[in-house]
Amino acid sequence: MLTGWLEFVAAFFVFFLSHSLPVRPPLKPWLQARLGRVGFTLFYSFLSLAVLVWLIGAAGRAPFLPLWGWSPWQNHVTLALMLLVCLLLATALARPNPFSFGDAGNARFDPARPGIVRLTRHPLLVALALWAGAHLVPNGDLAHALLFGTFATFATLGGRIIDRRKRRDMGADWDRLIAATQAAPPRPASWLATAIRAVLGLLLYATLIWLHPHLFGVSPLP
């Protein structure tokens, strides 16, 4: 029993280290100098995904201490919310967003055509919160409650932390861009690009459903 909890705690510890150390100076510039910006992004993404898979697996191997029961309707909640998650990811990824973390292509951000940024400054954090909530519903044991509850809390508080930092760093540009973004018409920046991203989101959704039993040993389908 203790061994299962030790792996879970270790996976949690490594997860937070893998997300904090590579992006801090002087390690990030050192890695970028050797891997390149694209190589660093690929390395960081692969590392994050690999540790996340380990963490979720460790939660499944931790001792089972039930907090609430499972019912078939819970799977439908998860599937519905995960569809929103996939569409959000497809809409937000690789899109300039000066209000959130990362700085790739932010000089190309057009506040008159902000896309998803008009609805939320932190679409990736919203997706993370929905993902955590979607998986918390059908996983009513202590380990999974700690896992998905932590992610949901992090995503909820993370937006406020980023807002404070960005407001401090951007100065007057923050208020100017916020006002211009909120004044933009509530329509997609490009209907064609939105349709393509929606299709990619649906493909991601189908792929995750197919991979889920192979990666985690449980089918998400009812």
QUIPEPE-V186586 format. One record per backbone hydrogen bond with DSSP energy under -0.5 kcal/mol. NH is the residue of the N-H (numbers start at 1). CO is the residue of the C=O. Records with the same first field share a line. If there is no record, write none. Layout:
BEGIN
NH: CO + CO
END
This chain:
BEGIN
5: 1
6: 2
7: 3
8: 4
9: 5
10: 6
11: 7
12: 8
13: 9
14: 10
15: 11
16: 12
17: 13
18: 14
19: 15
20: 16
21: 17
24: 21
27: 24
28: 24
30: 26
31: 27
32: 28
33: 29
34: 30
35: 31
36: 32
39: 35
40: 36
41: 37
42: 38
43: 39
44: 40
45: 41
46: 42
47: 43
48: 44
49: 45
50: 46
51: 47
52: 48
53: 49
54: 50
55: 51
56: 52
57: 53
58: 54
59: 55
60: 56
61: 57
62: 58
65: 63
66: 64
67: 140
68: 140
74: 71
75: 72
76: 72
77: 73
78: 74
79: 75
80: 76
81: 77
82: 78
83: 79
84: 80
85: 81
86: 82
87: 83
88: 84
89: 85
90: 86
91: 87
92: 88
93: 89
95: 92
100: 97
105: 103
106: 103
108: 105
109: 106
111: 109
113: 110
114: 111
117: 114
118: 115
119: 116
120: 116
123: 120
126: 122
127: 123
128: 124
129: 125
130: 126
131: 127
132: 128
133: 129
134: 130
135: 131
136: 132
137: 133
138: 134
139: 135 + 136
140: 138
142: 65
145: 141
146: 142
147: 143
148: 144
149: 145
150: 146
151: 147
152: 148
153: 149
154: 150
155: 151
156: 152
157: 153
158: 154
159: 155
160: 156
161: 157
162: 158
163: 159
164: 160
165: 161
166: 162
167: 163
168: 164
169: 165
170: 166
171: 167
173: 170
174: 171
175: 171
176: 172
177: 173
178: 174
179: 175
180: 176
181: 177
182: 178
183: 179
184: 180 + 181
187: 185
194: 190
195: 191
196: 192
197: 193
198: 194
199: 195
200: 196
201: 197
202: 198
203: 199
204: 200
205: 201
206: 202
207: 203
208: 204
209: 205
210: 206
211: 207
212: 208
213: 209
214: 211
215: 211
216: 212
217: 212 + 213
218: 212
END
